Amino acid sequence: MARTYPLELARELPLWKRPVALLFLMAAAMPLAFATWSALLNNFVIEAAGFDGSDIGWLHTVREIPGFLAIGVIAIIIFMREQTLALVSLILLGVATAITAWFPSLGGILTITMLSSIGFHYFETVNQSLQLQWLKKERAPQMLGWLLAAGSGTTLVAYVLIVMTWETLDLSYNTVYMIAGGATVLIALYCIVAFPQFEAPNPQIKRMVLRRRYWLYYALQFMSGARRQIFIVFAGFMMVEKFGFEVHEVTALYLINLVANMVFAPLMGRAVHVFGERATLLFEYAGLAIVFLLYGGLYFFGWGVVLAATLYVVDHLLFALALALKTYFQKIADPGDIAPTAAVAFTINHIAAVFLPAALGYLWLVSPVAVFVMAAGMAGVSFLLAMLIPRHPEPGYETILTARAPAPAE
């Protein structure tokens, strides 16, 4: 990256060198590694290392530790620009993904998972901060939707190739992980060379920031992290363990999710813009509660694989509406709070994620239904919290319990 460039002058640059272009490239690079890792993970750990429910729970607990420590980003950005940290984190994610299949044992998989997770979580923390700093408030919901669609689109090609060639060409886990991780590294290196360092107009506070007036955002982040772990860890594991999905079938399911995201993510961004964060999040949480209860029904009543696959896609789409939580914070935040609060929010989001997968892994061995009922309850709590979001949130009016007034410092 040759030099710094004021964000307000970015329109003078060619379209392919502007901040939005960089956001789109990073949005494309991250899921190439992470989504491919996720698509193959359940089959890989079962076939290569004989994982059971408790093992997969421990793996995801280890994976979430760097998310819990995302607050360390605040210390790093004292010495390193956020843009640089984002691209270095992408490189770490790509390299770790590329060598995943080299260590087919519990200890090896946990070690590589830790390294890839550091790259993933530190990238996501900084990327969210850059998005909220670089995108204007009036355009943020729509642009976040398009960025989500872009990430789905770039991964679409990789998943199509896996579905079409996994059995035909007798691909190995190592080949697929190497290609996906290598592609992420190459895109990150291109971004380092091609883009200047963009200087946002509002300097970020480089220390931990906890503000009482952000309490609802913190609470929603905590519930989101707890609830999402059950989907990430156990919904996909269920498809392999209970319904016997093979690699190309799991990848086909991910492929459907990608196409759905490409179509609906921009519409979701538009919905947030039109209906507001409150209505959008209420819809998401009500839908998730229903989906998790139906997951439990799959085990209790023995419903079929078609319903399981349908619920998995609907579940994935509803989680995409979480972009409304980003724009809610953007509307209530002081401009200088975005970077440190993104780090704090990631840590809060991962408090439950550190212990929940391992604990629920043991519960899964006894009653998978109970795991999904717990998730439905978490979605219900999130629904109640979202009812406190104002229709038009702003600094000083962060919840319906707050009178409209100038925002306090603490």
N, C-alpha and C positions, 0 to 999 in steps of 0.2 A: 504494500500500500504506500504510494509515493508521498502523499502529503495530506494535511487536513484541509477540509473544505466546509465552509459554513452551510448549514442545512438550508437556510433561507435562500441561498444562491444556487441550490441544486438544480433548479429548472434550466440553468444555463448549460448544464451538461447534456451530452447525448443521452437518449432514453435508456440505453443499455448500461450507462454508468451512474444512473440516479439511485437514491436510497431504496426506492420501491423495487427496482430491479434486483438489488442485493437481497432484499427481504424475500423476493420470490425464489431466487436461487437457493437461499438457505432453507426455505420452506420445502424445496424439492430435494435437497441433499439429505436432510435429516431422516425422512422416512425411508429412503432407499436402504439405509443400513438398519434402522431400528425396526421398521415394519417387516423386512425380510427376516431379521432375527426372530421376531415374534411369530411369524407365520410357520417357521420350521421348528420353533423351540420345543413344543410339547412332544412332537414325534421324535426329535433328536434326543431329548433327555430320557425318554422312555426306552428307545431302542439302544442308545449308546451307553447309558448309565443305569437303566432300570429304575427310574424314579417312580415313587408312589406319591400319594397326596401330601404327605408330610414333607417329602423332599422338595416338591415344587413350591410348597409354602415357604420353606427355608430359602430357596433360591430367590423368590420374590422379596423376602425380607431383606436379604443381602442387596438386592437390586435397588431397594428403596433407601438404604442408608445414605448414599450421596444426596438424595433428595432432601432428607432430613438435615443434612449438613450444607444445604445450598446457601445458607446464610454466610458461608465463607466467601461467597462471591463479593461481598462488601469489602472484605480485606484485599481481595485480588485486584479489584478495580481502582484501588489506591495507586497501584503500580502499573496496571495494564488497562488500556481502553476497552470498553465493553465490546466494541466491534471486533477487536483482535481476540478477546477472550472467546467470543462466540465461534470464531473460525478455528481457533486452536482446539476448542472442545469438540467441534465437528470432526476434526482430524483424529482425535483420540477415539471417538465413537466409531469412526470408520475402520481404524486399525484393529481395535478390539473385536469388532464384528468379523473382520476378515480372518482372524485366527481362532475363532470360536471352536471350530471342529478339531483343532489340534490337541485339545485337552478333554477327551471323552471320559471324564470321571467326575465324581461329586466335587472334590476339591478343586480340580481344574476348571470346571464350569463355573463354580462360585467365584473363583479368582477373576476369570475373564469377564464375568457378569459385573463384578464390582468396577472394573476398569471402564467397560462400555457405559455403565450407569453414570460414572463421574462425567464422562463426555456428554451423555444425553441430558442429564439434569442441569449441568452448568450451562449448556447451550440453551436449553429451554428457559432457564431463569433470565439469562441475558437477552435472548431473543424476544421474550415478552416485553422486557423493558424497552428495547429498541423499537418495537412495533408501536407501543403507546407513546413514545417520545416523537417518533418520526411521522406518524399518521395523525392527521387532523381529526378532532373529535367528531365533526359532522360526517366524515367519510370512514371513520374507523370500523363501524360494524360491517359495512359492505366490503371493505378491503380485507378485513380479517376472514370473511367468508370466502373471498377469492383466493387468499393465501392458503386456506384449508383445502380448497378445491385443487389448487396447483400441486400441493403435496400429494394429494390422492392421484392426480393425473400422472405425475412422474413415476409413482410406484406402480401404476396400472401396467405399464409396459413390462416391468420386472415380473409381476405376478402372472401376466399372460404367458410369459416365457416359461415360468416354472410349471404352470398347469399343462402347457403344451409339450414340454420337453423332459419333465422329471422322469417319466416312465419310458418315453420314446428313446431318449439318449442315455438313460440309466445314470442320471446325474448323482453326484455325491453331495453330502452336506458341505464338505469343504469347498467344492467348486462354487456353489451358490453363495456361500458366505464370503468367499474371497472376491467374487465379482461385485456383490452388493457393497461390501465395505470399501473396496477399492474405488468404486464410483463416487462414494461420498467423499473420500479423501481427495480425489481429483477435482471435484467441484469446489471444495474448500480452498485448495491451493490456487485455483483460478481466481476465486474471489479475493484472495490476498493480493494477487498480482494486479488485477484489473480495476479495483475500486479504490478511490481515495478514502481517507478517514473522515467521516462526516461528523461535524461538530454541532451538536444540538444547542439551541439558544438558551436552554435552562440548565445550568450546572447541577449535577446530581449530588445529593448529600452522601458522603462516603463514610457513613457510620450507621449502626442499626437504628431503625426508626420504628417505634411502636406508638401509634396515636389512638387515644380512646375513641375518637370519632370514626375510626375504621373498624370498630369491633364487629359489625355485622359482616363485613367483607372477610375478616379473619375467621369468623364462625362458619361461613359458607365454604371457605377454603378447607377448613378442617373436615367438614362433613363430606365434601367432594372427594378428598383424598381417601377417606375411609371407605366410602361407597364404591369408588372406582376400582379399588384393589380387588374387590370381590369379582367384578367383571373381568379385569385383566387376568387374574390368577385362575379363577375357577370356571368361568363361562367357557373359555377356550379348552381348558383341561377336560371339562365335561364332554366336549365334542369328540375328543380322542378316546377317553377312558370308557364312557358309557356307550357312545354310538359308533366307535371304531373308525373314525375318520382317518384316512391316510393323508400323506403330505400333500398330494395334488388336490385332494378334496378340501382340506383345511385352507389351502391357498386359494382355491376357487371361492370359498366363503369370504376370504379377505378381498378377493377380486370384486365380488358383488358389493361389499362395503365401499370399496374405492369408487366404483361407478356411481353408487348412490351419493357419496360425498361430493363427487364432481358435479352432479346435477343439483343436489339440494343445499350444499354449503353456501353458495351465493344467495340462495333464497332465504336461508336461515339468517344470514347477515342482514338481508333486507327486512326480514321479520323483526329483528331486534330494533332496527332503525324506525320501523313503522309502529310497532306495538310497545316498544320499550323493554327494558331489562326485566322488570317485575313480571309482566305477563309471560315473557318468554321462559324465564326460569321456573315459574309455576307450572307451565306446560311440561317442561322437561322433567321436573321432579315427580309430577303426577304420573307421567308416562313410565318413568323408571320404576316406580313402586309397583305398577301393574306388571311390567315385564319381569321383575324379580319374583313376584308371586307366581307367575306362570312358569318360570324356571323351576320353582319348587314343585309345581304340579307335574312337571316332566318326570320327576323321580317318584313322586307319591302315587300318581295315577298311571304311570307308564305310557304317557303320550309319545307320539312318534317323532322321528328325526326331522321331518319337514317343518313341524312347528318349532323345534329347537333351532333350526337354521334360520327360520324367519325371525324369531325372537332375537337371535344374535345380531342380525342386521339392524333391526329396529333399535335395539339397545345401543349399538354403535352410533346410529344417527342421532339419537337423543343426547348422547354425550357431546356431540358436536355443538349443541346449543350452549355449551359452557362458555363460548366466546362472549356471551352476554355478561358473564361475571367479570371479564376483562374490561369491557366498556363501562360497566358500573363503576369499577374502581377508577378508570380514567376520568370519569365525570366528577368524582368526589375528591380526587387527590390534588394536593399541591404539586405543581410541575416538578419540583426538585425531589419529591418523595418517590418517584416512580421506580428508580433502580433499587434503592434499599428496600422498599416495600415489596418489590417483586421477589427479592431474596428471602425476606421474612415470610412472605406468603407461601413460597415453595416449601420452606421448613415446616410451617404450620400444616400445609397440605399433606406432608409426609410423616407427621407425628404418629398417626394411627398406622400408616403404611409400614413402619418399621417392625411393629409387633403383630399386626393383624394377620398377614398371610401365614406366618408360622403357627399362630394360635388356631386360626380357622382351618389350617391344614390338618390338625389333629381332630377338630370337630368334623371335618369332611369325612374322615374315616368312619365316624359313627353315624352322622346324619347329614348328607348333602342338602336335604330340604331345609334344615335349620340354618345353614349358611345363607341361603337365598332369602329366607324369611327375615333374617337380620338385615340384609341389604335393603329389603323393602321398607323396613322400619327406619333405616337411615335416610332413605329417600323421603319418607314422610316427615322426618324432622327438618330436612332441608326445605321442604314445601312450606312448613310453618315459618321458618326463618325468612324465606323469600317474600312472604306476605308483608314483611316490615320494610321492603324496598319502596321508596316513593316512585310515583310515575315519572317524575322528572328530577332525579337526584342531582345534587350539586354540592360544592363545599359549604358546610353549615347546615345542609339538609340531607344528611346521609341516610336517615331512616325516618319513617312516619312518626316516630316518637320524638323527633327533634324539631323544634320550631325553626322556621327559616330565620337565620341570623348569620352574621359573619363567622366564618370558621375559626374556632379557637386554635391556638398553637399546639395544644396537647389534648 
